[in-house]
């Protein structure tokens, strides 16, 4: 064999040590494989065994051995899952025993077996024992360099760099060579029963290389992706029986691979339905596995929402996205919150900006974002209300854009009054909280929301529904400003409703009027010296005066006169009480 990095004569080879000859043979074999990839057939499985052993020896070039993973919103890699920790620990224990002196595994590649065995204790009898401190117990680093001397590991690293082993495995290739390499890698991921420790450890690495190979050959990605579909489907669906306990880390890495495919290829028309069909498999994975890796699924889904906004048009696809977001938010709400709010802040056009680029977000996507934000505001995810106040500005912005699409955009569907009521209730629910500052802020948003979004488009029924909610539950009397603002808003809404009032709504209208009177009575109970007293009297007086100037249908005149009379009677009572004082 001839080393590509130097001229080696037969005499020179004869004078080399056994280890040196092995290194020359290794370098030459890798060089030949890289130079003639089209001629590799039966030898490819043996080549993969060699790659696995080099990784086990921490002798692959920097970065090639790592498994790509998700990071949190601050850019910090997520901590390893229980499955990653378990797989790492078992592999290290296995390797420390397997490559002990005089206990070499039969059938293993001789060169690396010899190198492992030489790195034992000085007496050559006992193996180098595994200790968590040797590797820092870092499950994110899937390597076992502590089993190999630094000198020998560096020699192997040098060979890998000389032959550009990463480029050979996952670099740009012609169509046939890429398919051949991908098939070989995916064959190494076939689930096996029986508790083969090293199978799972090597399979997740093969799957990682497979994904990188596809990303490096995007010109014919659809053809390569078609090879993934049956393999990933088999891993995730057949794990319902014996494989579920045998290879959970392979399931985890398969799920991460699917999420990565969606992120990178959901914008491609020829790939979209394929990646979504795989994403749908995540709804069926066992709950215990989902919970163990939910942080990774949540990070992936947060990114996918960004990618999907301008690409998904089918309601069924958005239903899938919504189900997965809800599933993740039950266990890790902050990750989904960060992803969704970041999406609103960076992608949603605003009224102030003239809704520039308003066609870039699909209506169904915007609607889903609003629904998710509503759940955060109402504390629907685990009854957690800690994010309610923080959600308000994003909910307002998202709804404002959705409203634009409904009224002025290409959809021209008319306002969704049920959604409008839900958003109004969401803002008001925050206003009813114990935080006075948050309450004032939420009421300011509510007031702006209900009075600025095409008031004329809202039906009387929806206005009455909103007012019922405002009168049944009221801010604490301790929160003077919020109570005054809500009372003022109620009176303004009365004036909006009167010109539109129909006979069929007179009963509800009368009940709301009675509740407003009760609201006034609560506000003035502390006497003229209280801030609520003067404000309430002034607002009620102005309302009565404006009602007297309004025109309305004769059929509802009795209800309106009754309301005005109730308000006037309350003012008279206030005047008498004040006079007696």
KALINCOR-V192797 format. One line per field, one symbol per residue. phi: phi as a letter, one per 40 degrees, with the letter a starting at -180 (. if undefined). burial: 1 if it has 16 or more other C-alpha atoms within 10 Angstrom, else 0. Layout:
phi = ???
burial = ???
This chain:
phi = .bcccacbcccccccccccccccccccccccccccbccccbcccdccccccccccdcfbcddgcccbcacbcccgcdccccdccccccccccccccccbcdgbcccgcccdccccccccbcccgbbccccbdccbgfbccbcabcccbcdcccccccccdcccfcccccbccacdcccccccccccccbcdbchgcccdcccccccccccccccccbccbccccccccdcccccccccccbccdccbccccdccccccccdcccbcccccbdcccccccccccbcdcccdccbcccccccccccddccdbbcbcccccccdcccccccccbbccccddcccccccbbccbcccgfcgcccbcdcccccdcccccccccgccgfcbcbdcccdcccccccdcccdcccbcccfcgcccccccccccccccccccccccccccccccdccccbbbfdcccccdcccccccccccbbddcccccdcccccccdcccdcccdcbcbdcbcccccccdcccccdcccccccgcccdcccccccccccccccdcccbacccbccccccccccccccccccccccccc
burial = 01110000000000000000111111111111110010010001101101111111111110011111110100000011101110111011001111111001000000111111111100000011110000100111111111110001100111110011110111111000111011111101101000001111111111111111111110001101100100110011101000110111111111111111111011100011111101110100100011111111111111111111111100001101110111111111111110111111001111000010010011111111111111111111100010111011111111111111111010000010001110111111111110010111111111101100100001011011011111100110001111111111111011011100110001001001111110110011000100011011101100110010000000011011001101110110010000000
